[in-house]
Amino acid sequence: MLLYNKACKDTDTSGLLYEKFEAHRKLMRYEQRAFNQLRKISQIKK
């Protein structure tokens, strides 16, 4: 309910959600790249 009230106060909720989504997507891409690099390193060591 608290979140709902906050959303009602904020007029640009959709924009805010979009920004959060974009930040999350960038983080996921960064994590994926790091994971791929680690995997490559482990494959080279074998």
Secondary structure, DSSP 8 states (H G I E B T S, - for coil): -HHHHHHHH-TTHHHHHHHHHHHHHHHHHHHHHHHHHHHHHHHHH-
